[in-house]
Amino acid sequence: MTDLMRYAAELEKTDGKSLPPVEKWNPDFCGDIDMVIKSDGTWFYEGTPIGRARLVRLFSTVLKREGDKHFLVTPVEKLGITVEDAPFLAVLMNVEGADDDRTLKFTTNVGDEVVAGPEHPIEFRKPSTNAEGKPYIHVRAGLEALIARPVFYDLVSLGEIEEIDGEAVFGVRSAGEFFAFGAADEIFDGSPIDQSNE
């Protein structure tokens, strides 16, 4: 039986809704498996997309990040996988309230729901000086979701300019927090924003 099938058999015994305490599990490393989470959020095993949404959801609940590496873990096994960008993709945003009372709730491609705020910050990240930026939201335990292009357009439409340390900064507000995307003059000249989730 392959590593994937062993994991599937174990995970099918769970309800797939509650999150297991992976942060408390420290099993021995058992090697890498040929599983890749692509930058568009699609999960692949041995070069083939995993078509069962329930199985992807189950795997996502036992995903753990250690530094820059990602693993699938159980109490007795830890298997390394490849994540091209972020392991999750934020595919839906619901807006409640307005102004200082606004909250932004994001839903990921694997069914997680998080409200942007102190525990789930949004970060607009530029990998290097000349690279175009991408927006991410923290989901849990160091695992992030890339905010998908259509959702990001909706997010930008809610943006505002705030002065921080004497500089005009563009960003969005949720749950009492202001999340900066960058200097307003850079944002509006179109240079740093990229939403090619390719």
N, C-alpha and C positions, 0 to 999 in steps of 0.2 A: 504494500500500500504506500503511495507517495506521501510526502510530508503534507501536501495540501489536503489530501483525502483524510489523513489522520486528524488534522486540524478541523476539517469540516465535520467529521463524525463527532468530535468532542463539542464543537460549538453548536451543533444542531440540538444538543441536549438543553441548551439555554433558551431563554425566551427572546433574546436578541434586543430587548428593550432596556434593561438595566445595564449599567456599566460595571464590569468586574473590576476589582481593585488591583489593576495591573501595576500601579506604582509600588505595591507591596510585594510584588513577585520578582524574585531575583534568581531565576534558574540558570543553569549552565548554558553557555552558548553552544548551539548544535550545528552551526554553519549557516551558509546562505542558501536561499532557495530562489529559483528563477521567477520571482514575482516582481512586477513593476507597476507603480502607480504613475500614470502619465500626467503631464502638466494639465491636461483637460479633465482630470479626475477619473479617467477610465482605469480600471484594475485589469492587469494582464497576468496570466500564468503560463509559462513556457511559450510565450509569444501569442497566446490566444486570449481575447477579452473574456473576462468572467461575466457571463450574461445573467446570472441569477442575482437579482438585487438583494434578496435576503442574505445570500452568502457573503456578498460584499459588505453588507451591514454588519454581519456577525464578525467578519475579519476586522472591520474598523473598530470594534469594541475592544479588541485585544492588541491594538496597535500601540507601540510604546516608542518614545524618542529618547535617545541617549546621545547628547551632543548633536552632531550632524547626521547621526545614523538612526535608522528606523528598524524596528523589529516587531514580529508577531510573537506574543508570549503566552504561555500557560504557566501554571505553577511548576511544571517540570521541564519545559522546553523554551528556548529562545532562538528564533530563526530570523536571520537578516534578510531584508528586502530592499529594493531600490525605489526611491521616491524622486521623481524628476524635478518637482518644484515643491508645492505644498501637498500634503496627503489628501486634503479635502478641497472642495469647491463650493463657495457660497452661491447658491443658485436662486435664492428668493430673499426679499427684504420686505418686512412689514413695518409701517410707520405708525406710531401711536403718539398722540399729543402733538404739541408744537412748541417752538422756541425752547426755553429752558426746561420744559416738562417733556420734551420729545424723547422717545425711546425708539431705537432701531433694532428690530429682531431679525436675525439672519437664520436661514435654514440651509443646511449643507446637502450635498448630493447623497449623503449616507443617512440623512434624517436627523442629525443633531440640530438643536435650536439654541441659539445664544443671543443675548442682548448686549449690544456694544456698550461698554461702560468700564469701570475700573478693573473688573475681573476678566473682561474680554475686550481688550483694546484693539482699535484699528490702527494699523501701521502702514504708511505709504513708504515703500522701500525702493531705493535706487541702488542696484548692486555695485555700480561704479560711477565715477564722475560723468561719463558720457552716456551711460545707459539710461534707458527710459524706465520710469518707475512703475510699480504694481502695488495694489492695495491688498492687505491681508488682515484677517481677524483671528485673534487667538481663540481656539475652541476649548482645549483642555490639555493640561500637563505638557505644555510645549508644542502641542500639535496645532497647526494653523490651517486656515482655509484661504485660498486665493479667492478674492471677490470677482465673480464672473463679469464679463464685459457689460451685458445688459443691466445687471444689478449696479455696477459701478456708475453707469450713466445716470441711473435713478439717484444714486448717492450724491453725485456731483450736483444734481439739480437742487439738492437740499443744502448745498454748501453756503458758507458765509465767510466774510473776511473779519479777522480779529487782529488787533495789534498786540504783538508779543515782543517784549524787549525792544520796542521802538520800530519793529518791522511788521508790515502788513502780511498776514499769513492767511492762506485759504485752507478751510477744513470744514468738518461737520461736527455737530453736537448730538450726544446721546447720553441719557441717564446722568446728566449733569457734568459730563466730560466733553472737552473740546479736543478733537483729533486732527492734528495738522497734517496737510498733504504737502505743504511747501510754501515758499514765498509766492505771494499773489501774482507778482509780475511774471514769474516763471510759469506758473500754472496757466495763466491766460495767454501766454505766447505759444502754448501748445507743445512745448518741447519735452517736458518730463513725463507725460502721461502715456502709458502704453497699456492696451487691454487686449493684446493678441495672446490669447490663452493657448497658443500653439506651442 
